[in-house]
Amino acid sequence: MRPKKVPTRPLPAGPRPTGPKLQPGPVVAVAVAGLLVGGCSGSSSSSPSSTAASAAASGSVAASPSVTSQLQDDYQRVIVNVLPSVVQITAGNSLGSGIVFDGQGDIVTNAHVIGSASSFTVTLANSTAPLNATLVGSYPDSDLAVIKLSSPPSGLRPAVFGDSSKVRVGQITLAMGSPLGLAGSVTQGIVSATGRTVTEPKSADSPGATIGNMVQTSAAINPGNSGGALVNLSSQVIGINTLAAIDQELNGSAAPGIGFAIPAATVTSIASQLIKDGKVTNSGRAALGVAVRPYFNSDFQPAGVVIVSVTDGGPAATAGLQPGDVITKVGDTEVTDVASLSTALASLSPGNTVTVTYVRDGQTKTANVTLGTL
Protein backbone atom coordinates (compact mmCIF):
# COMPACT_ATOMS: atom_id res chain seq x y z
CA MET A 1 0.00 0.00 0.00
CA ARG A 2 1.36 3.42 -0.92
CA PRO A 3 1.77 5.81 2.02
CA LYS A 4 -0.54 8.79 2.10
CA LYS A 5 1.09 11.78 0.45
CA VAL A 6 1.37 14.70 2.85
CA PRO A 7 1.08 18.11 1.18
CA THR A 8 4.16 20.17 1.94
CA ARG A 9 5.85 23.34 0.90
CA PRO A 10 9.44 24.52 1.21
CA LEU A 11 9.81 27.17 3.88
CA PRO A 12 9.99 30.25 1.68
CA ALA A 13 12.32 33.11 2.37
CA GLY A 14 9.96 36.04 2.58
CA PRO A 15 10.69 39.66 1.72
CA ARG A 16 13.24 41.27 3.98
CA PRO A 17 11.20 42.99 6.70
CA THR A 18 11.94 46.04 8.78
CA GLY A 19 10.00 44.26 11.51
CA PRO A 20 7.72 41.23 11.63
CA LYS A 21 4.14 41.73 10.58
CA LEU A 22 2.07 39.94 13.15
CA GLN A 23 -1.56 39.19 12.46
CA PRO A 24 -4.05 37.49 14.75
CA GLY A 25 -5.28 34.22 13.34
CA PRO A 26 -8.46 32.24 13.86
CA VAL A 27 -8.75 30.12 16.98
CA VAL A 28 -9.33 26.50 16.05
CA ALA A 29 -10.94 24.13 18.53
CA VAL A 30 -9.26 20.74 18.58
CA ALA A 31 -10.87 17.70 20.14
CA VAL A 32 -8.38 15.73 22.23
CA ALA A 33 -9.11 12.30 23.60
CA GLY A 34 -7.92 12.12 27.20
CA LEU A 35 -8.61 13.10 30.77
CA LEU A 36 -8.76 16.58 32.18
CA VAL A 37 -7.11 16.73 35.57
CA GLY A 38 -7.66 19.47 38.10
CA GLY A 39 -9.74 20.52 41.07
CA CYS A 40 -12.68 22.88 41.12
CA SER A 41 -11.96 26.38 42.26
CA GLY A 42 -12.48 26.67 45.99
CA SER A 43 -12.54 22.90 46.56
CA SER A 44 -10.46 21.92 49.57
CA SER A 45 -11.92 18.53 50.48
CA SER A 46 -9.32 16.41 48.65
CA SER A 47 -6.42 15.15 50.71
CA PRO A 48 -2.88 15.45 49.32
CA SER A 49 -2.70 11.66 48.93
CA SER A 50 -5.97 11.43 47.00
CA THR A 51 -4.96 14.31 44.75
CA ALA A 52 -1.62 12.66 44.01
CA ALA A 53 -3.36 9.34 43.34
CA SER A 54 -5.76 10.99 40.90
CA ALA A 55 -2.91 12.72 39.11
CA ALA A 56 -0.91 9.51 38.90
CA ALA A 57 -3.90 7.59 37.58
CA SER A 58 -4.33 10.12 34.77
CA GLY A 59 -0.63 10.10 33.92
CA SER A 60 -0.21 13.83 34.51
CA VAL A 61 2.06 14.02 37.53
CA ALA A 62 3.83 17.36 37.36
CA ALA A 63 7.59 17.32 36.94
CA SER A 64 9.52 18.22 40.05
CA PRO A 65 11.09 21.68 40.13
CA SER A 66 14.57 20.12 39.95
CA VAL A 67 13.70 18.17 36.79
CA THR A 68 12.17 21.26 35.17
CA SER A 69 15.18 23.34 36.10
CA GLN A 70 17.56 20.73 34.67
CA LEU A 71 15.67 20.64 31.35
CA GLN A 72 15.72 24.42 31.18
CA ASP A 73 19.46 24.39 31.82
CA ASP A 74 19.88 21.82 29.03
CA TYR A 75 17.96 24.03 26.60
CA GLN A 76 20.01 27.07 27.45
CA ARG A 77 23.28 25.14 27.17
CA VAL A 78 22.36 23.90 23.68
CA ILE A 79 21.38 27.40 22.58
CA VAL A 80 24.70 28.83 23.79
CA ASN A 81 26.59 26.05 22.00
CA VAL A 82 24.76 26.02 18.66
CA LEU A 83 23.07 29.36 17.98
CA PRO A 84 26.40 31.08 17.12
CA SER A 85 26.66 28.60 14.20
CA VAL A 86 23.30 29.63 12.71
CA VAL A 87 23.30 32.58 10.30
CA GLN A 88 20.83 34.69 8.37
CA ILE A 89 21.15 34.73 4.57
CA THR A 90 19.87 37.48 2.30
CA ALA A 91 19.43 36.49 -1.35
CA GLY A 92 18.03 39.38 -3.34
CA ASN A 93 14.89 40.54 -1.55
CA SER A 94 14.38 37.37 0.47
CA LEU A 95 15.70 35.92 3.70
CA GLY A 96 16.65 32.44 4.83
CA SER A 97 18.91 30.67 7.27
CA GLY A 98 22.16 28.72 7.09
CA ILE A 99 24.65 26.81 9.22
CA VAL A 100 28.39 27.44 9.50
CA PHE A 101 29.92 24.24 8.12
CA ASP A 102 33.63 24.85 8.71
CA GLY A 103 36.16 27.46 9.83
CA GLN A 104 36.93 28.52 6.26
CA GLY A 105 33.62 30.35 5.84
CA ASP A 106 31.56 27.64 4.12
CA ILE A 107 27.87 27.78 5.00
CA VAL A 108 25.32 25.06 4.16
CA THR A 109 21.70 25.92 3.43
CA ASN A 110 18.77 24.86 1.25
CA ALA A 111 19.00 25.22 -2.52
CA HIS A 112 15.58 26.87 -2.55
CA VAL A 113 16.87 29.56 -0.17
CA ILE A 114 19.49 30.79 -2.63
CA GLY A 115 17.41 30.20 -5.77
CA SER A 116 19.27 31.36 -8.87
CA ALA A 117 21.39 33.96 -7.06
CA SER A 118 25.19 33.74 -7.01
CA SER A 119 26.02 36.42 -4.44
CA PHE A 120 24.58 36.96 -0.97
CA THR A 121 24.94 38.77 2.32
CA VAL A 122 25.23 36.83 5.55
CA THR A 123 24.67 38.08 9.08
CA LEU A 124 26.38 36.11 11.84
CA ALA A 125 24.76 35.53 15.22
CA ASN A 126 27.32 37.71 17.00
CA SER A 127 27.32 40.59 14.50
CA THR A 128 24.92 43.08 12.94
CA ALA A 129 27.20 43.89 9.99
CA PRO A 130 26.37 41.82 6.90
CA LEU A 131 29.19 39.92 5.22
CA ASN A 132 29.46 39.18 1.52
CA ALA A 133 29.26 35.59 0.28
CA THR A 134 29.33 33.79 -3.06
CA LEU A 135 27.96 30.50 -4.33
CA VAL A 136 30.12 27.38 -3.98
CA GLY A 137 27.63 24.94 -5.42
CA SER A 138 23.99 23.89 -5.39
CA TYR A 139 22.36 20.46 -5.63
CA PRO A 140 18.60 21.00 -6.11
CA ASP A 141 17.87 17.24 -6.26
CA SER A 142 18.54 17.12 -2.51
CA ASP A 143 17.62 20.81 -1.93
CA LEU A 144 21.05 21.63 -0.53
CA ALA A 145 23.60 24.32 -1.35
CA VAL A 146 26.83 25.78 0.00
CA ILE A 147 27.87 29.42 -0.03
CA LYS A 148 31.19 30.88 1.16
CA LEU A 149 32.02 34.08 3.01
CA SER A 150 34.31 36.27 0.91
CA SER A 151 36.29 37.38 3.96
CA PRO A 152 35.67 34.90 6.79
CA PRO A 153 36.17 36.53 10.19
CA SER A 154 38.18 34.86 12.91
CA GLY A 155 36.26 32.96 15.54
CA LEU A 156 33.70 31.32 13.26
CA ARG A 157 31.82 28.61 15.15
CA PRO A 158 31.26 25.55 12.90
CA ALA A 159 28.33 23.39 13.93
CA VAL A 160 28.76 19.81 15.10
CA PHE A 161 26.65 17.41 13.02
CA GLY A 162 25.18 14.35 14.70
CA ASP A 163 24.87 10.71 13.66
CA SER A 164 21.63 10.34 11.69
CA SER A 165 21.40 6.64 12.57
CA LYS A 166 21.01 7.54 16.24
CA VAL A 167 18.02 9.87 15.79
CA ARG A 168 15.03 8.37 17.58
CA VAL A 169 11.35 9.24 17.79
CA GLY A 170 10.64 11.15 20.99
CA GLN A 171 14.03 12.88 21.25
CA ILE A 172 13.76 16.56 22.15
CA THR A 173 14.67 18.94 19.33
CA LEU A 174 15.29 22.66 19.00
CA ALA A 175 14.78 24.45 15.68
CA MET A 176 17.01 27.49 15.13
CA GLY A 177 16.88 30.06 12.36
CA SER A 178 15.31 33.31 11.18
CA PRO A 179 11.56 32.75 10.82
CA LEU A 180 9.87 35.83 9.34
CA GLY A 181 13.24 37.60 9.57
CA LEU A 182 13.47 37.21 13.34
CA ALA A 183 17.14 36.23 13.55
CA GLY A 184 18.27 33.86 16.27
CA SER A 185 14.83 32.41 16.97
CA VAL A 186 14.53 29.06 18.77
CA THR A 187 11.53 26.73 19.06
CA GLN A 188 11.29 23.32 20.70
CA GLY A 189 9.56 20.04 20.03
CA ILE A 190 10.39 16.37 19.52
CA VAL A 191 11.35 14.02 16.72
CA SER A 192 7.92 12.92 15.52
CA ALA A 193 9.11 10.36 12.95
CA THR A 194 12.15 9.35 10.93
CA GLY A 195 12.61 7.97 7.44
CA ARG A 196 9.95 10.16 5.84
CA THR A 197 9.99 10.55 2.05
CA VAL A 198 8.63 13.94 1.07
CA THR A 199 8.19 15.63 -2.31
CA GLU A 200 8.47 19.40 -2.58
CA PRO A 201 5.98 21.21 -4.82
CA LYS A 202 7.59 22.83 -7.83
CA SER A 203 8.03 26.60 -7.73
CA ALA A 204 10.37 29.31 -8.94
CA ASP A 205 12.78 28.51 -6.08
CA SER A 206 12.10 24.79 -5.68
CA PRO A 207 12.69 22.11 -8.33
CA GLY A 208 10.15 19.75 -6.79
CA ALA A 209 12.77 17.44 -5.31
CA THR A 210 11.80 14.14 -3.70
CA ILE A 211 13.88 13.69 -0.56
CA GLY A 212 14.13 10.51 1.47
CA ASN A 213 14.98 9.72 5.11
CA MET A 214 13.76 13.09 6.34
CA VAL A 215 13.28 13.82 10.03
CA GLN A 216 9.77 14.90 11.02
CA THR A 217 9.59 17.27 13.97
CA SER A 218 6.94 19.03 16.03
CA ALA A 219 9.21 22.04 16.63
CA ALA A 220 7.61 25.08 15.01
CA ILE A 221 9.29 26.04 11.74
CA ASN A 222 8.11 28.89 9.55
CA PRO A 223 9.10 30.85 6.43
CA GLY A 224 12.70 31.99 6.93
CA ASN A 225 13.61 28.85 8.91
CA SER A 226 14.72 27.09 5.72
CA GLY A 227 18.39 26.19 5.95
CA GLY A 228 18.42 26.53 9.74
CA ALA A 229 19.39 23.89 12.26
CA LEU A 230 17.37 21.13 13.90
CA VAL A 231 19.36 20.30 17.03
CA ASN A 232 19.33 17.62 19.74
CA LEU A 233 20.12 18.10 23.43
CA SER A 234 23.73 17.03 22.81
CA SER A 235 24.22 20.28 20.85
CA GLN A 236 24.42 18.36 17.57
CA VAL A 237 22.72 19.35 14.32
CA ILE A 238 20.57 16.38 13.27
CA GLY A 239 19.04 18.06 10.22
CA ILE A 240 18.41 21.18 8.17
CA ASN A 241 14.87 22.58 8.44
CA THR A 242 13.39 22.48 4.95
CA LEU A 243 9.65 21.82 4.66
CA ALA A 244 6.41 22.44 6.48
CA ALA A 245 3.26 20.42 5.95
CA ILE A 246 0.22 22.38 4.80
CA ASP A 247 -3.40 21.87 5.74
CA GLN A 248 -5.51 21.95 2.59
CA GLU A 249 -8.65 22.42 4.68
CA LEU A 250 -7.21 25.68 6.03
CA ASN A 251 -6.57 27.26 2.61
CA GLY A 252 -3.06 25.88 2.41
CA SER A 253 -1.94 27.29 5.75
CA ALA A 254 0.95 25.61 7.56
CA ALA A 255 -0.12 22.62 9.61
CA PRO A 256 1.12 23.30 13.17
CA GLY A 257 3.73 20.91 14.47
CA ILE A 258 4.51 19.06 11.23
CA GLY A 259 7.85 20.05 9.78
CA PHE A 260 10.62 18.16 7.99
CA ALA A 261 14.40 18.38 8.06
CA ILE A 262 17.03 16.89 5.73
CA PRO A 263 19.07 14.45 7.86
CA ALA A 264 22.61 15.32 8.93
CA ALA A 265 24.18 12.42 7.00
CA THR A 266 22.81 13.75 3.72
CA VAL A 267 23.79 17.32 4.59
CA THR A 268 27.41 16.51 5.43
CA SER A 269 27.86 14.23 2.40
CA ILE A 270 26.46 16.69 -0.15
CA ALA A 271 28.08 19.77 1.42
CA SER A 272 31.52 18.11 1.55
CA GLN A 273 31.34 17.22 -2.15
CA LEU A 274 30.20 20.71 -3.15
CA ILE A 275 33.07 22.26 -1.18
CA LYS A 276 35.66 19.87 -2.61
CA ASP A 277 34.54 19.61 -6.24
CA GLY A 278 31.86 22.26 -6.76
CA LYS A 279 29.49 19.46 -7.74
CA VAL A 280 28.00 16.24 -6.42
CA THR A 281 29.59 13.03 -7.70
CA ASN A 282 27.89 10.63 -5.26
CA SER A 283 24.40 11.67 -4.24
CA GLY A 284 23.72 8.67 -2.03
CA ARG A 285 20.39 8.41 -3.85
CA ALA A 286 19.27 5.18 -5.47
CA ALA A 287 18.85 5.00 -9.25
CA LEU A 288 17.69 2.48 -11.84
CA GLY A 289 19.86 3.86 -14.62
CA VAL A 290 16.99 4.70 -16.96
CA ALA A 291 15.45 7.70 -18.67
CA VAL A 292 11.66 7.59 -18.55
CA ARG A 293 8.53 9.45 -19.60
CA PRO A 294 4.89 9.22 -18.42
CA TYR A 295 2.73 6.41 -19.76
CA PHE A 296 -1.06 6.58 -20.09
CA ASN A 297 -3.53 3.72 -20.51
CA SER A 298 -6.38 3.51 -23.03
CA ASP A 299 -8.49 5.75 -20.78
CA PHE A 300 -5.71 8.35 -20.79
CA GLN A 301 -5.04 7.77 -17.09
CA PRO A 302 -1.48 7.65 -15.68
CA ALA A 303 -0.48 3.98 -15.65
CA GLY A 304 3.29 3.90 -15.18
CA VAL A 305 6.46 5.19 -16.79
CA VAL A 306 7.87 3.96 -20.08
CA ILE A 307 11.61 3.48 -20.38
CA VAL A 308 13.07 5.72 -23.09
CA SER A 309 16.68 4.60 -22.67
CA VAL A 310 18.84 2.56 -20.33
CA THR A 311 22.40 3.29 -19.21
CA ASP A 312 24.85 0.81 -20.68
CA GLY A 313 26.01 -1.51 -17.94
CA GLY A 314 23.66 0.19 -15.46
CA PRO A 315 21.30 -1.49 -12.97
CA ALA A 316 18.29 -1.71 -15.31
CA ALA A 317 20.32 -2.91 -18.28
CA THR A 318 22.05 -5.57 -16.18
CA ALA A 319 18.64 -6.82 -14.99
CA GLY A 320 17.36 -7.07 -18.57
CA LEU A 321 15.07 -4.04 -18.74
CA GLN A 322 14.76 -2.45 -22.18
CA PRO A 323 13.48 0.74 -23.83
CA GLY A 324 9.72 0.41 -24.30
CA ASP A 325 9.15 -1.47 -21.04
CA VAL A 326 6.52 0.17 -18.82
CA ILE A 327 7.45 0.19 -15.12
CA THR A 328 4.37 -0.17 -12.92
CA LYS A 329 5.81 -1.04 -9.52
CA VAL A 330 9.07 -0.79 -7.57
CA GLY A 331 9.05 -3.17 -4.64
CA ASP A 332 5.59 -2.81 -3.09
CA THR A 333 5.13 0.77 -4.30
CA GLU A 334 2.93 1.35 -7.33
CA VAL A 335 4.40 3.57 -10.03
CA THR A 336 1.85 5.66 -11.91
CA ASP A 337 4.01 8.57 -13.02
CA VAL A 338 7.54 9.96 -12.87
CA ALA A 339 6.96 11.53 -9.45
CA SER A 340 5.85 8.23 -7.89
CA LEU A 341 8.95 6.51 -9.34
CA SER A 342 11.12 9.18 -7.69
CA THR A 343 9.27 8.66 -4.41
CA ALA A 344 9.76 4.90 -4.56
CA LEU A 345 13.49 5.25 -5.19
CA ALA A 346 13.98 7.96 -2.56
CA SER A 347 13.13 5.48 0.20
CA LEU A 348 15.82 3.05 -1.04
CA SER A 349 19.61 3.12 -1.05
CA PRO A 350 22.27 2.32 -3.64
CA GLY A 351 23.14 -1.37 -3.44
CA ASN A 352 19.63 -2.44 -2.43
CA THR A 353 18.08 -5.15 -4.58
CA VAL A 354 14.45 -4.46 -5.43
CA THR A 355 11.83 -6.22 -7.54
CA VAL A 356 10.71 -4.06 -10.47
CA THR A 357 7.38 -4.93 -12.07
CA TYR A 358 6.99 -3.93 -15.72
CA VAL A 359 4.90 -4.62 -18.81
CA ARG A 360 6.48 -5.72 -22.09
CA ASP A 361 4.39 -6.55 -25.17
CA GLY A 362 1.25 -6.70 -23.02
CA GLN A 363 2.71 -9.19 -20.53
CA THR A 364 3.54 -8.36 -16.89
CA LYS A 365 7.05 -9.36 -15.86
CA THR A 366 9.39 -8.78 -12.92
CA ALA A 367 13.13 -8.22 -12.61
CA ASN A 368 15.38 -8.06 -9.57
CA VAL A 369 17.43 -4.89 -9.90
CA THR A 370 20.44 -3.98 -7.77
CA LEU A 371 20.19 -0.22 -7.54
CA GLY A 372 22.99 2.15 -8.50
CA THR A 373 23.63 5.80 -7.60
CA LEU A 374 21.85 8.78 -9.09
N, C-alpha and C positions, 0 to 999 in steps of 0.2 A: 504493500500500500504506500502510495506517495505521501510524504508529510505535507501537512497543510502549509501553503505558502503564506508567510506573514508579510503584509505590505510594509515596506520600509522606505526611508529616504535618507540620503547622506545628510549629515549635519551641515547645512549651508553656512558659508561665511557671509554674514549680512553686511550691509553698508556700514562703514566706519562711523560710529556714533559719537556725539559730543557728550552724551549721557544716555543711559538706558531708558527706553520708552516703556513704561510699565502700565499695563492695562488690566483692569479687573476682569476676570473671566467668570463664566457661569459656574455655579456650584452644582456638582453632580452627586446625587445620592447613590451610594453603592451598598447593596445588600451583602452582608458578611455573615456567613454561618459560623456561630460560635456562642460563647456565653459572655454576658456582660457582668462584670464583677464590681461591686461597690455597695456601700451602705447608703440608706436614705439620709438626707440631711436632717440632723437633729436626733438621729437614732443612737442611743447609747446602751441598748440592752445586750448587745453582743459582747461576749467575753473575748479577751485577746486570743485565747486558744481556739475558740470557734471561728473567729475571723480568719486566723491563720489556716485552719483546716479548710475553710471554704475557698480561700485563695489557692491553696495547694491543689484542691480537687479540680479547680478550673484551669490549673496550669499557668497562673498569672502571678506567681510570687515575685514581688519586686526585688530587683537586684540590690545587694547591700551597698551602702555608700562606698565602701572600699573597692568593690568590683567596678562600680560606675566610675570612680575616680581613676582606677587603673586603665580602663578603656579610654577615658578622655586623655590621659597621659599618652597612651599609645597613638591615638589620632594626632595629637600635637607633635609627637616625635616624628611621625611619618611625614607630616606636612613640612616640618623644618628640614628634613632630610631630602625630600623630593621636589618640593615646589620651586626651589632655585633652578631646577633643571627644565622647567616648563616655561615656554616662551610664547609671546604673541606675534603672529605673522600678519603683515599687511601685504596683500597682493592686489594692486590696483585700488579699487574702492571697497574691497571686502576684507574681512578679518577672519583669522583662524588661529589655531594653536600648533605647537610643535614641541619636540623634546630634544634636548641637547644630547647628541649621540656620542661625541668624543671631545677631547680637549683641543682638537684642531679647528673647531668651529662648524662641524657638520651637524645639521639638524634634520631629524626625520619627522615627516608629517604625512598627511593624506594627499594623494595626487589631485583629488577634487578641490583641495584647499588652494593649491597653486594654479590650477587651471592651465591656461596656455601661457602664463606669464613666465619670464625668464629672470626678472630682477624683483627684489622684495626689500622690505624693511622689517627688522626684527627688534622687538623690545624685550630685554631680559627681565627676569623677576626682580633683580636688584638695581634696576636702572630705569630712568624715564626717557633717556635719549635713545632714539631709534638707531639701529645699526644697519648698514647695507648688506645685502646677501644676494647671491646668484644661484642659479639652478645647477645642481650636480647631475641629477638624472631623475626620471619619473618612470614608474611602471604601473600604468592604469589598470592592467589586468588584476593586480592585487591592491589597487588604490593606495599605493605608497609612493613617496617621493623623498628626495634628500636635497636640501639647499645648504649653502655654505656661507658663513660670515666672511665678508671681504677682508676685514681686519679684526680677527678674533681677539677679544680682550683677555688679559690674564685672569686666572681664577674661575674659568668656566667650570660648571659643575655637571659632568656627564651623568646621566641616569644609569642606574643599575637595572638590567633587565632580568626578569625571573625565568624559571624553568616552566615552560608551558605544560609539560606533562604532570606537574605537581599542582596545577590549578584544580580546585575541587568546589563542587556546588556547596554553598553555604558560607564560604570564606568571605570575610568582610573586605569590601573594596572602597577606595576613595577615587573619585573622578576629578581630575585637575585640568584646568584650561581657562579659556576666555569666553564663556557663554555670553552672547549679546554684547560683546566687547568689554565685559567686566573681568579684567585681567586678574589672574591669581585666585580664581574662584575654586572652591572645593565642595563636593557633595559626597554623601556616603550611601552605601547600600551593601548588597551581597552579590556573589556570583550566583546567578539564577539558573544557568545551564552552561554546558560546554559542548563543543563539537557542532555548533549550529552552522548550517549552510544558508547563506543569505544572498539574494540578488539585489543589487542596487538598481533603481529606475534610471533610465537614460536621461541625461540633461546636458546642458551646455558645458557643465563642469564635471560630469560623471559619465563614464563610458558604459555604464550598466554592467559592471563587473560582477561575476558570481564568485563569492569568497567562502571558502570552507573553514571549518574548525574555529569559528568565531566564538568569543566569550560573550554570553548574555549577562547583563547586569541590571540590577534595580537602581543603581546610583543614577540620579538625575543628570542627563546630558542634553544639551540644547544647542541651537545654532551658534557656532563659534567654538564649541568644544571639539570639533573635528581636529584630529591630529594631536590632541592632548593625551594625558596619561591616565590609564586605569591602573591603580596601585594596590598592592596588598599591605598587610600590617607589618611585613618585614622590610618595608621601604623599597620594594622591587616593582618595576613596571611589568605588569602581566599582559598589557595590551594597549593599543592605540584606539581611542574612542572614535567611531566612524559613522555609525548609523543609529537612527532612532526609528522604532516602529511607529506607524501611524494608524489611527482609528478611523476607518472609512465612515463609520456612523457619526463621527463628530467632524464632518467636513474636512477630513484629512489632517486633523490636528494630531500632534504628537501623543502617542499613548503613554501615559505616565508609567515610569518604572520599567520600560522595556527598551533597553539600548544594547548595542553590539560593539565589540572591540576586536580588532585584528590581533591575534595572539602574538606574544613576544617572539616566539620562535620564527614566525614568518617575518616579523618586522626586522629582526637582527640579520636574518639571512638575506633578505632583499636589500636592506640598507647597506650592508657590507659589500655586496656586489656592485651596487651603484657607485659607492665611494671608490672602489678599486678600479672598476672598468668603465664606469659611466653607463652601464647597461646590465641587464640581467641575463646571465647565461644558464642558470639553473633555478627555475622558478619554484621547484618543489611541488608543482601542480601536475596531476596525472593527465596523460594524453593518450589518445588512440593512434595518432599519426595519420589523420584523415582530414580532408577538406570536405565540407558537407553543405547542403542547402536544404530548405524546407521541402517536405513532401506532403501532398494532399491526396486524400482518397477520392472516390468517384462522386462523393457528396461535397467535395471541396472543403473538407474538414482536415485540420492538421492530423497527420497519421504517422509521423516519424521524420527522419532525416535521410536523404539519399546521399550516398558517398559519391563525390565528384572526382576525387583523386586520393590515392594512398601514397604515403611516403615509402620510398624504396627501402626495404630492410627494416621498416618500422613495425610497431606492435600489430597493427591491423593487417599489414601485408604478410607478416610472419604467420598470423593465425588463419590466413586464407581469405580474408575479406577483399572485395573487389569493387571498383567503380560500378555504380548502378545498384548495388545492394542497398536496401532500405533498413536502417537500424530502428528497431521499435522498442528495445529494452536493453538497459545496462544493469546487470545484476537483477535486483527485484524492482528497479525503478523504471517505470514506463517512460519512453522517449516519444514525445509528440511533436517537438520542434527543437530548434537549435538551442534555445534557452534551457529546456529541460535536459538536453544532453550535457550542457555545461554544468548544470546543477548536480547531475548524477556523478560526473567526474570530479567535481569539487570536493565531494565527501570521501574520495579515494586518494591513494598515494601511489607515486611511481613504484613499480615493482609488484604491486598487487595483481593477482590474477582474477579476472572477472568474466562471467559468462555474458556474452553479447548476443542478443536475439535479433535476427534480421530476416528479411524476405528477399529471396532471389527467384526470379521467374515464377512468381506466384506461390512458392513454397517457403514455409517458415523453417529456418535453420538456426543453429546456435554455434558459437565458436568461443573457446576459452582464450582470452587475450591477456597477455602480461603487459601491463600498462607502462608506457614510457613517460618522459618528461615534456611538458609543454615548452 
